[in-house]
Structures are given as structure tokens and as C-alpha cells.
Amino acid sequence: MPGKWFHTRQSDLSLDIVRIAIALILLVHPIFRIFEGEVHGFGEFLSSVGFPFGVALAWFVTLLSMVCSVAMIIRRLVAPACIGHILILVVGIVLDHAHDGWFVVGGGRNGMEYSVTLISCLFAVLWAYWPRRQDVKPAGKI
């Protein structure tokens, strides 16, 4: 099974646009958090909602988000990278955005519609890159 994650199937340009755009959009967040010195504040928030080792967890989430984005851009381990991003976004919805409702702007503020849109795009990319039996040749066969 692990070898299947490295297999890269023929891609579709329209899906490539979505994959790269989502990866770049999500890459901006950890880069900004690091350069603006906001990782510590993110860690304090995580600690305030009950997570142990909040700052260490904030660094882990920040670096994981960067690694997942780069993996998506270079088309390696795309499915696991999508899963990583989806998990981060779902936790973000639960911890921060759900209590503000649905709308990000317009009918509200700081809601979850943007995260749900990103999750939908990530799920589409995940579905396309999920390994299938016919994609991987048995060991020893050419």
C-alpha cells in the first residue's frame, strides 16, 4: 500500500489548477503565521481550548500545513496531503468558525463557508489521487 501513494497518475489540467491553487492558498497561512510571529499566539489559543503543549502543537500544525501544500504542488503524496489539510480545516471549523455561523462575509463574519469550500476542493483532489488497484502493477511485473 505505501508504494501506491507515490504513484502519480496522468493528471487533468483543470484538476491541476484546483490542486495548485488550493495548495498555494493554504500555504500562505503558515508562512504568514511564521513571518508575523503568530505561532506562539496560535499555540496559546490551542492551550486555552484544552490542548496540551499548545505552542508545540501550533508549530506542528504550521509545519504540517506547509509540508502538505508543498506535497500537493509537486504532486507527491497528494492524497495524504489532502487528508492532512482536511483534518486541519475541520478542527478549525469546530474550534473557531462554527460558532460564527456559515458566512465569512455578507450575512455574517468569520464563518465556515470558506473552510467548507476548501474542504470540498481538497476532497475532489483527494478522490482523483486516491490509489486504485488498476493504477499499481504487481511487484516484479513490468
N, C-alpha and C positions, 0 to 999 in steps of 0.2 A: 503493500500500500504506500509506503513513503515515496517510492520512486514515481508514483503516479502524480504527485504534487509538482514534480519538476518537469513533467511533460507539458509542452506548450503546443496547444492545438492551433490550427490555422485561424487567424482572427478576422473579424469583420471590422471594416473601418468605422462604422457607426458605433459599434461597441467599444472600439479603441478610444474614440473621442470621449465617451462616457467614462471609461476606466481611467484615462489620464486626467480628465477634468476633475473628477471626484477625488482622485489621489492628490492632485495639486491643491484643491480647495481644503482638503483635510490636513495637508502638510503645513499650510500657513499657520494653523493653530499652535502646534508645538513649537514651531520656530519663533513665533511671536512671544509665546509664553517664556521661552528661554531668554531671548534677547531683551525682553522687557522686565526680566527678573520676577515673573509672576508664578514660578513653580512653587515657591515657598507659600505664597498665599493660597494657591490651589491645594497644597498639602494641608494647610490649616483648615480650609473648608472641609476636606475629606475627614480630618480628625474631628471636626465639630459635628459631623453627622454620624460618628461612631466607628470610623475605620481606624484600625491601629496603624502606627507608623505612617501617618498621613503624608509627610514630606517625601519619604522614600517611595510610597505608593504613587505620589504625584509624578516623581521622576520616572518611575516605571511606565506609567500611562503615557507620559510625554514621549519617552523614547520608543515605546511600542507603537505609538501613532506614527512617529517618523519612519520607523522600520517598515510598518505595513504600507505606508504611502510609497516609499521607495520601491518596495517589492512589487506593488501594482504598476508603477511606472515602468520598471524594467521587465515586466511580465514574467516574474518568477514567484512561485508560491502565492499566486493570485488568490486562490480560494481561501487559504488560511489567513491571508492578509485582510480579505473582505470580512471574514468572521471576526478577526480582531477589531476592526473598525466598528462593525455592527454591535459587538459587545460594549465597546466604549460608548457609543451613541445611545444604546438602550439604557445603560446605567445613568448617563447624563439626563435622559428624559425622566427617569424615575427620581433621581436626586434633585434635579434643578428645574426642568422645563415643564413637567406635568402640572404642577400646582399653578402655573401661569396660564394654563389653558392651551388652546390649539394655535392661535395666531401668533406669528412673530411680529408682524406689523398690521396695521389696519384695525381689525376687530380686537386687538389686544397687543401685548408686548411680551417678548421673551418666551413665547410658547414653543410647542413641539413640532410644528408643521415642517420646519426646515430639517430637523433631525429625521423625521419620518420620510421626507423626500430623499435625503441622503441614504437612508437605510434601504429604500426601495431601489435606488440605483445600484447600491452595493449588492443587493440580493440578485439583481439581474446579471451583474458581472459574475457573482459567485456561481450562479446557475450555469452560465456559459463556460466557466472554467472548472467546474466540478469534474473530477476524473470519472470516466465511464469505461466500462470493460473493453469496448471496441477500440478505445484510444491507446491501450497499452498492449504491446506484443508480449507474449510469454517469454520468460528468460531463456536464452540460448537460441531463440528463433530470430531470423533476420527477415 
